[in-house]
Amino acid sequence: MESNSYLMGRQPILNGLEEVVGYELLFRSPKSIASANIQCPVQATSRVMLDVLSSFGVHEMLGDLPGYINVDAEMLLSDAIELLPGSSIGLELLEDVAITPEIIERCRNLKAQGYQLVLDDHRYEPQYEALYDGLVDIIKVDMITTPLEDQYREIELFNRYPVTLLAEKVDSRHMYLRCRKMGFELFQGYFFARPSLIKKTRLTNSASTFFQLMQQLSRNADIDEIEHTFKQSPALTYKLLLLVNSVSFATREKIRTVRHAITLVGMQHLKRWVQLAIFADDGGLGMNNPLLDMAAVRAAFMEEMARLELKKTRLLRYAQPDECFMLGTLSVLKDVFEIGADEMRKSLNLSDDLVGAMIAHEGDLGTMLCLAEMIEQLEFEEAEQCLGRLGVCPDLVLACQKKAYSWRNSLI
């Protein structure tokens, strides 16, 4: 692995309506992962962060939503931080940043330039009061390491200040609902991807039509047959039209009918959107649905990885782009809505390779899915080892992420 390479993770931040309102961005270089020095990851993050954001493109990575990055005291005081756009990037002060007059003055200066300031993994301390009162925008409370009785105390103390409270490491819907009731306004963690009865019921209403439509598109059925299937499910039709109408075409032409959508965007793009349409929420979340965000990025990332032209990489030998996109979508569908592999096999006539990849990460497709999931879950060390075995440089992974994020943002 090249020493100047790195991996990137992007974790969604949600509001009380379960809409994606921002992302925390995390960077790791292989060198920092392997080192036993705990300060290396912070230093590597600081240097890599500037490199990736200047070359990657903030808009391609975030769209119109803000991104938040971890900074230590050295990076916070550096003039280099001002190369980042304050309108798009928020700065998370790590918990070991000592509060000195110099730090307070620097925060005041950055705040005046438009940067959002965040206290990461924070507990109330009197010496931070100068930051609480008008300088810090968001305070993040770790729901795993903070005892329950202390959580109520922290909220009571912070409510005296003009700050927004974010509950991080929220890993279940029960915890999310409790945090929301306690007064937290923002939430971070993959609680939204855990199965729930409400979500499963919502899917059941259109599942048969959804599977039928996907099967028809896979075998290139004619337009009349596809349009007829849509007519069987007004809800799914509405979801699909919301997705298709949200995309900016060169003609800026609004789509009014399913047939119009099919002829305008073509079967290949329609196939993609149908695979994602099931995640479009009936409650109005639309494109801000975190499940749609996860499915779209995972599917597009896996598709781009399959397109890499690396002759020596066995990963690409049997993993075809179209299959990878479908696998990325269906894997989210299976995990979130608890759709069994047998049901998918029967409804969609899936190949054994796709089913094996979904159930047990078998074969080259399974390796691709495993890699995508590790990066999503910020398991950088495991991802690096996987990439090393496959002979794939992290720089190529980053390029695939850029294309995936860019395609996801084009849906908005």
C-alpha positions as CSV (number, residue, x, y, z in Angstrom):
1,M,0.0,0.0,0.0
2,E,1.3,3.5,-0.8
3,S,2.2,5.6,2.1
4,N,0.3,8.6,0.8
5,S,-2.9,6.7,0.2
6,Y,-5.9,6.9,2.4
7,L,-9.4,5.7,3.0
8,M,-12.5,7.8,3.7
9,G,-15.7,7.2,5.6
10,R,-18.9,9.3,5.5
11,Q,-21.4,8.8,8.4
12,P,-24.8,10.5,8.1
13,I,-26.2,12.9,10.7
14,L,-30.0,12.9,11.0
15,N,-32.5,15.3,12.5
16,G,-35.6,14.4,14.5
17,L,-37.6,13.6,11.3
18,E,-34.9,11.1,10.3
19,E,-33.7,13.2,7.4
20,V,-30.0,13.4,6.5
21,V,-28.8,16.9,7.3
22,G,-25.1,16.4,7.2
23,Y,-22.1,14.0,7.3
24,E,-19.2,13.3,9.6
25,L,-16.1,12.7,7.4
26,L,-13.4,10.4,8.6
27,F,-10.0,9.8,7.0
28,R,-7.4,7.1,7.6
29,S,-4.1,6.4,6.0
30,P,-2.7,2.9,6.0
31,K,0.4,4.2,7.7
32,S,-1.6,5.7,10.6
33,I,-3.7,2.5,10.9
34,A,-0.7,0.3,11.4
35,S,1.1,2.6,13.9
36,A,0.9,2.0,17.6
37,N,1.2,5.7,18.3
38,I,-2.3,6.9,19.1
39,Q,-1.4,10.5,17.9
40,C,-0.7,9.3,14.4
41,P,-4.3,8.9,13.2
42,V,-5.1,12.5,14.3
43,Q,-2.0,13.9,12.5
44,A,-2.6,11.8,9.5
45,T,-6.3,12.9,9.4
46,S,-5.3,16.6,9.5
47,R,-2.9,16.3,6.6
48,V,-5.0,13.9,4.5
49,M,-8.1,15.9,5.1
50,L,-6.7,19.0,3.4
51,D,-5.4,16.9,0.5
52,V,-8.6,15.0,-0.1
53,L,-11.0,17.9,0.2
54,S,-8.9,20.0,-2.1
55,S,-8.6,17.3,-4.8
56,F,-11.9,15.4,-4.2
57,G,-14.2,18.4,-4.4
58,V,-16.5,19.3,-1.5
59,H,-19.6,19.6,-3.6
60,E,-19.1,16.1,-5.1
61,M,-18.7,14.6,-1.7
62,L,-21.4,16.5,0.2
63,G,-23.8,18.0,-2.3
64,D,-25.5,20.9,-0.5
65,L,-25.2,19.4,3.0
66,P,-22.5,20.3,5.5
67,G,-19.6,18.0,6.4
68,Y,-17.8,17.8,9.7
69,I,-14.2,16.9,10.3
70,N,-12.2,16.2,13.4
71,V,-9.4,18.6,14.2
72,D,-6.8,18.6,16.9
73,A,-5.3,21.8,18.5
74,E,-2.4,21.9,16.0
75,M,-4.8,21.8,13.0
76,L,-7.2,24.2,14.6
77,L,-4.5,26.8,15.0
78,S,-3.1,26.3,11.5
79,D,-3.8,28.8,8.8
80,A,-4.3,25.8,6.5
81,I,-7.7,25.1,8.0
82,E,-9.0,28.3,6.3
83,L,-8.5,26.7,2.9
84,L,-11.7,24.8,3.6
85,P,-15.0,26.5,2.8
86,G,-16.7,27.6,6.0
87,S,-20.1,27.4,4.4
88,S,-19.7,23.7,3.8
89,I,-17.3,22.4,6.5
90,G,-17.7,22.3,10.2
91,L,-14.8,21.7,12.6
92,E,-15.1,19.1,15.4
93,L,-12.8,19.9,18.3
94,L,-11.5,16.6,19.7
95,E,-12.0,16.0,23.4
96,D,-8.2,16.4,24.2
97,V,-8.0,20.0,22.9
98,A,-7.0,22.1,25.9
99,I,-9.0,25.2,26.3
100,T,-6.6,28.1,26.4
101,P,-7.0,31.8,25.6
102,E,-5.4,31.1,22.3
103,I,-7.9,28.4,21.4
104,I,-10.8,30.5,22.5
105,E,-9.6,33.4,20.3
106,R,-9.0,31.1,17.4
107,C,-12.6,29.8,17.7
108,R,-13.9,33.3,17.8
109,N,-12.0,34.1,14.6
110,L,-13.2,31.0,12.8
111,K,-16.8,31.5,13.9
112,A,-16.7,35.0,12.5
113,Q,-15.5,33.5,9.2
114,G,-18.6,31.3,9.0
115,Y,-17.3,28.0,10.3
116,Q,-19.6,25.8,12.4
117,L,-17.8,24.6,15.6
118,V,-18.6,21.3,17.2
119,L,-17.4,19.7,20.5
120,D,-16.8,16.0,19.9
121,D,-17.5,13.3,22.5
122,H,-18.1,16.0,25.1
123,R,-19.0,16.2,28.8
124,Y,-19.8,19.4,30.6
125,E,-16.8,21.2,32.0
126,P,-16.8,24.7,33.5
127,Q,-13.6,25.7,31.6
128,Y,-15.5,25.3,28.3
129,E,-18.1,27.9,29.2
130,A,-16.5,30.5,27.0
131,L,-17.1,28.2,24.1
132,Y,-20.7,27.2,25.1
133,D,-21.9,30.8,25.1
134,G,-22.1,31.7,21.5
135,L,-19.1,30.0,19.9
136,V,-19.9,26.3,19.7
137,D,-22.9,25.4,17.5
138,I,-23.2,21.6,18.2
139,I,-22.2,19.5,21.2
140,K,-21.9,15.7,20.6
141,V,-22.7,13.3,23.5
142,D,-21.5,9.7,23.2
143,M,-24.5,7.6,24.2
144,I,-22.4,4.5,24.8
145,T,-19.7,5.8,27.1
146,T,-22.0,8.3,29.0
147,P,-24.0,6.6,31.7
148,L,-27.8,7.1,31.4
149,E,-28.1,9.1,34.6
150,D,-25.3,11.5,33.4
151,Q,-27.0,12.0,30.1
152,Y,-30.0,13.7,31.8
153,R,-27.5,15.9,33.8
154,E,-25.6,16.9,30.7
155,I,-28.8,17.9,28.9
156,E,-29.9,20.0,31.8
157,L,-26.5,21.8,31.9
158,F,-26.3,22.4,28.2
159,N,-29.8,23.7,27.9
160,R,-28.7,26.9,29.5
161,Y,-26.6,27.7,26.3
162,P,-27.5,28.3,22.7
163,V,-26.2,25.0,21.4
164,T,-27.7,22.1,19.5
165,L,-27.2,18.7,21.1
166,L,-26.3,15.7,19.0
167,A,-26.5,12.1,20.3
168,E,-23.8,10.0,18.7
169,K,-23.4,6.2,18.6
170,V,-27.2,5.7,18.5
171,D,-27.4,2.1,17.5
172,S,-31.0,1.2,18.0
173,R,-34.4,2.7,17.4
174,H,-35.2,2.4,21.1
175,M,-32.2,4.5,21.9
176,Y,-33.1,7.0,19.1
177,L,-36.6,7.5,20.5
178,R,-35.3,7.9,24.0
179,C,-32.7,10.5,22.9
180,R,-35.3,12.4,21.0
181,K,-37.6,12.5,24.0
182,M,-34.7,13.7,26.2
183,G,-34.2,16.7,24.0
184,F,-31.5,15.8,21.5
185,E,-32.1,17.4,18.1
186,L,-29.5,15.6,15.9
187,F,-28.5,12.0,15.8
188,Q,-25.6,9.9,14.5
189,G,-25.4,6.2,14.2
190,Y,-27.0,3.5,12.1
191,F,-30.2,3.1,14.1
192,F,-32.2,3.9,11.0
193,A,-30.9,0.7,9.3
194,R,-32.2,-1.6,12.0
195,P,-35.3,-3.6,11.1
196,S,-38.6,-2.2,12.4
197,L,-42.2,-3.4,12.2
198,I,-43.4,-0.2,10.6
199,K,-40.8,-0.3,7.8
200,K,-41.5,-3.9,7.1
201,T,-45.2,-3.3,6.9
202,R,-44.7,-0.4,4.5
203,L,-42.6,-2.5,2.2
204,T,-45.1,-5.4,2.2
205,N,-47.7,-3.2,0.5
206,S,-45.7,-2.9,-2.7
207,A,-43.1,-5.8,-2.4
208,S,-44.7,-8.1,-5.0
209,T,-45.0,-5.3,-7.6
210,F,-41.5,-4.2,-6.8
211,F,-40.0,-7.6,-7.4
212,Q,-42.1,-8.1,-10.5
213,L,-40.9,-4.8,-11.9
214,M,-37.2,-5.6,-11.2
215,Q,-37.5,-9.0,-12.9
216,Q,-39.1,-7.4,-16.0
217,L,-36.4,-4.8,-16.3
218,S,-33.7,-7.5,-15.8
219,R,-35.0,-9.5,-18.8
220,N,-35.6,-6.3,-20.9
221,A,-39.4,-6.6,-21.0
222,D,-41.2,-4.2,-23.4
223,I,-42.6,-0.8,-22.3
224,D,-46.3,-1.9,-22.3
225,E,-45.6,-4.7,-19.8
226,I,-43.5,-2.5,-17.5
227,E,-46.1,0.3,-17.6
228,H,-48.9,-2.2,-16.8
229,T,-47.0,-3.3,-13.7
230,F,-46.6,0.2,-12.5
231,K,-50.4,0.6,-12.8
232,Q,-50.8,-2.2,-10.2
233,S,-49.1,-0.1,-7.5
234,P,-49.9,3.7,-7.3
235,A,-47.6,4.0,-4.3
236,L,-44.6,2.6,-6.1
237,T,-45.5,4.7,-9.2
238,Y,-45.5,7.8,-7.0
239,K,-42.2,6.9,-5.5
240,L,-40.5,6.3,-8.8
241,L,-41.8,9.5,-10.3
242,L,-40.5,11.5,-7.3
243,L,-37.1,10.0,-7.9
244,V,-37.1,10.5,-11.7
245,N,-38.5,14.0,-11.4
246,S,-35.8,15.0,-9.0
247,V,-33.0,14.4,-11.5
248,S,-31.8,17.3,-13.6
249,F,-32.0,16.5,-17.3
250,A,-30.4,18.7,-19.9
251,T,-33.9,19.5,-21.1
252,R,-35.2,20.4,-17.6
253,E,-38.3,18.5,-18.8
254,K,-40.7,17.4,-16.0
255,I,-41.9,13.8,-16.2
256,R,-45.7,13.4,-16.0
257,T,-46.2,9.7,-16.8
258,V,-44.4,6.4,-16.3
259,R,-44.2,5.9,-20.1
260,H,-42.7,9.3,-20.5
261,A,-40.1,8.5,-17.8
262,I,-39.2,5.3,-19.5
263,T,-38.7,6.8,-22.9
264,L,-36.8,9.9,-21.6
265,V,-34.3,8.3,-19.2
266,G,-33.9,4.9,-20.9
267,M,-34.1,1.4,-19.5
268,Q,-30.7,1.3,-17.9
269,H,-31.2,4.4,-15.7
270,L,-34.8,3.3,-15.0
271,K,-33.5,0.0,-13.7
272,R,-31.3,1.8,-11.3
273,W,-34.1,4.0,-10.0
274,V,-36.5,1.2,-9.6
275,Q,-34.0,-0.6,-7.4
276,L,-33.8,2.5,-5.2
277,A,-37.5,3.5,-5.4
278,I,-38.4,1.2,-2.6
279,F,-36.4,3.3,-0.1
280,A,-38.4,6.5,-1.1
281,D,-40.4,7.1,2.0
282,D,-44.2,7.6,2.0
283,G,-43.9,10.1,4.9
284,G,-42.3,12.8,2.8
285,L,-38.5,12.2,3.4
286,G,-38.0,11.6,-0.3
287,M,-34.4,12.1,-1.3
288,N,-33.3,12.8,2.3
289,N,-34.2,9.3,3.4
290,P,-31.0,7.8,5.0
291,L,-31.9,4.4,3.7
292,L,-32.0,5.7,0.2
293,D,-28.7,7.5,0.8
294,M,-27.1,4.2,2.1
295,A,-28.4,2.1,-0.8
296,A,-27.6,4.6,-3.5
297,V,-24.0,5.1,-2.4
298,R,-23.3,1.4,-1.7
299,A,-24.7,0.4,-5.0
300,A,-22.9,3.1,-7.1
301,F,-19.6,2.5,-5.2
302,M,-19.7,-1.2,-5.9
303,E,-20.6,-0.6,-9.5
304,E,-17.6,1.8,-9.9
305,M,-15.3,-0.7,-8.3
306,A,-16.3,-3.3,-10.7
307,R,-15.4,-1.0,-13.6
308,L,-11.8,-0.6,-12.5
309,E,-9.5,-1.9,-15.2
310,L,-7.0,-3.9,-13.1
311,K,-6.1,-7.1,-14.9
312,K,-4.3,-8.6,-11.9
313,T,-7.2,-8.1,-9.5
314,R,-9.3,-11.2,-9.1
315,L,-12.0,-9.0,-7.6
316,L,-12.9,-7.7,-11.0
317,R,-12.9,-11.0,-12.8
318,Y,-16.4,-12.1,-12.0
319,A,-18.0,-9.0,-10.5
320,Q,-19.9,-7.2,-13.3
321,P,-21.0,-3.6,-12.8
322,D,-24.8,-4.2,-13.2
323,E,-24.7,-7.1,-10.8
324,C,-22.8,-5.1,-8.3
325,F,-25.3,-2.2,-8.4
326,M,-28.2,-4.7,-7.9
327,L,-26.3,-6.5,-5.1
328,G,-25.6,-3.2,-3.3
329,T,-29.3,-2.3,-3.4
330,L,-30.7,-5.7,-2.5
331,S,-28.2,-6.1,0.4
332,V,-29.6,-3.0,2.1
333,L,-33.1,-4.2,1.3
334,K,-32.4,-7.6,2.9
335,D,-30.9,-6.2,6.0
336,V,-33.3,-3.4,6.7
337,F,-36.6,-4.9,5.7
338,E,-35.7,-8.5,6.7
339,I,-36.5,-9.9,3.2
340,G,-35.3,-13.5,3.0
341,A,-32.9,-14.7,0.4
342,D,-35.4,-17.4,-0.6
343,E,-38.0,-14.8,-1.2
344,M,-35.7,-12.7,-3.4
345,R,-34.5,-15.8,-5.3
346,K,-38.1,-16.8,-6.0
347,S,-39.3,-13.3,-6.9
348,L,-36.4,-12.1,-8.9
349,N,-34.9,-15.3,-10.2
350,L,-31.5,-14.3,-8.9
351,S,-28.3,-16.1,-9.8
352,D,-26.7,-18.4,-7.2
353,D,-23.7,-15.9,-7.2
354,L,-25.9,-13.0,-6.1
355,V,-27.7,-15.0,-3.4
356,G,-24.5,-16.4,-2.1
357,A,-23.0,-13.0,-1.9
358,M,-26.0,-11.6,0.0
359,I,-26.3,-14.4,2.5
360,A,-22.6,-15.3,3.2
361,H,-20.4,-12.8,1.3
362,E,-19.4,-15.7,-1.0
363,G,-17.3,-15.2,-4.2
364,D,-16.0,-12.1,-5.8
365,L,-19.4,-10.4,-5.5
366,G,-19.4,-11.2,-1.8
367,T,-15.9,-9.7,-1.4
368,M,-17.1,-6.5,-3.1
369,L,-20.1,-6.3,-0.8
370,C,-17.9,-7.0,2.3
371,L,-15.5,-4.2,1.3
372,A,-18.3,-1.7,0.8
373,E,-19.8,-2.6,4.2
374,M,-16.5,-2.2,6.0
375,I,-15.9,1.3,4.7
376,E,-19.5,2.3,5.6
377,Q,-19.0,1.0,9.1
378,L,-15.6,2.8,9.3
379,E,-13.7,-0.5,9.7
380,F,-10.7,1.0,8.0
381,E,-8.1,-1.5,9.1
382,E,-10.2,-4.5,7.9
383,A,-10.8,-2.7,4.6
384,E,-7.1,-2.0,4.1
385,Q,-6.3,-5.7,4.6
386,C,-9.0,-6.6,2.1
387,L,-7.7,-4.1,-0.4
388,G,-4.1,-5.4,0.1
389,R,-5.1,-8.9,-0.7
390,L,-6.9,-7.7,-3.8
391,G,-4.1,-5.5,-5.0
392,V,-6.3,-2.4,-5.0
393,C,-4.8,1.0,-4.0
394,P,-6.9,3.2,-1.7
395,D,-6.6,6.1,-4.2
396,L,-8.7,4.0,-6.6
397,V,-11.2,3.4,-3.9
398,L,-11.4,7.1,-3.2
399,A,-12.0,7.8,-6.9
400,C,-14.9,5.3,-6.9
401,Q,-16.3,6.9,-3.8
402,K,-16.2,10.3,-5.5
403,K,-18.2,9.0,-8.4
404,A,-20.7,7.2,-6.1
405,Y,-21.3,10.4,-4.0
406,S,-21.5,12.5,-7.1
407,W,-24.2,10.2,-8.6
408,R,-26.1,10.1,-5.3
409,N,-26.1,13.9,-5.2
410,S,-27.4,14.1,-8.8
411,L,-30.6,12.5,-7.5
412,I,-31.3,15.5,-5.4
